């Protein structure tokens, strides 16, 4: 799956700051960026940056509002990306 990733980042920056910097530095279109996350902060960061979002549930816990697509683990990520 490494062909789908440019880099991996985390705190202390906000998710929106990280995504905005990646989009700008790599010349991406926000509409072609997918944020995969397991927290509401990830969802909010994706929305602020204009990126798509895919939630990852942890141990069956889904913190996301209705209508947010989720996956139970990253083994199904490649299939999701290929749709």
C-alpha positions in Angstrom: 0.0 0.0 0.0 3.0 2.3 0.2 2.2 3.6 -3.3 -0.8 5.4 -1.8 1.1 7.4 0.8 3.4 10.4 0.4 4.1 10.8 4.1 2.6 10.2 7.6 2.2 12.9 10.2 0.9 13.6 13.7 0.7 16.1 16.5 1.5 18.8 17.8 0.2 20.5 14.7 -3.5 20.4 14.1 -4.8 18.0 11.5 -6.0 21.0 9.4 -2.5 22.5 9.5 -0.8 19.3 8.5 -3.2 18.7 5.6 -3.0 22.3 4.4 0.8 22.1 4.3 0.8 18.8 2.5 -1.7 20.0 -0.1 0.3 23.2 -0.6 3.8 21.6 -0.6 3.0 18.8 -2.9 0.7 20.7 -5.2 -2.2 18.4 -4.5 -5.8 19.3 -5.1 -7.7 19.1 -1.8 -10.5 17.2 -3.6 -8.0 14.4 -4.4 -6.7 14.0 -0.8 -8.1 11.3 1.6 -7.6 11.7 5.3 -8.0 8.4 7.2 -8.5 8.9 10.9 -9.9 7.4 14.1 -11.0 10.6 15.8 -13.3 13.5 15.4 -10.3 15.8 15.3 -9.2 13.9 12.1 -12.7 14.4 10.5 -12.7 18.1 11.4 -9.2 18.6 10.0 -10.2 17.0 6.8 -13.3 19.2 6.5 -11.3 22.3 7.2 -8.7 21.4 4.6 -11.3 20.4 2.0 -10.1 16.8 1.9 -12.2 13.7 1.8 -12.4 11.6 5.0 -12.6 7.9 5.8 -13.1 6.9 9.5 -11.3 4.0 11.1 -13.3 2.4 13.9 -11.3 1.0 16.9 -12.6 -2.1 18.6 -16.1 -1.5 17.2 -16.3 2.0 18.6 -17.5 4.5 16.0 -17.2 8.1 17.2 -18.3 9.6 13.8 -21.7 11.1 12.9 -24.1 9.1 10.8 -23.2 9.2 7.1 -19.4 9.1 7.6 -18.0 6.1 5.9 -15.8 3.9 8.1 -13.6 0.8 7.9 -12.8 -1.5 10.8 -9.1 -1.7 10.0 -6.6 -0.7 7.3 -6.7 -4.1 5.5 -9.7 -2.8 3.5 -8.1 0.5 2.7 -6.7 -0.5 -0.7 -10.0 -1.8 -1.8 -11.6 1.4 -0.7 -9.1 3.5 -2.7 -9.6 1.4 -5.9 -13.3 2.2 -6.1 
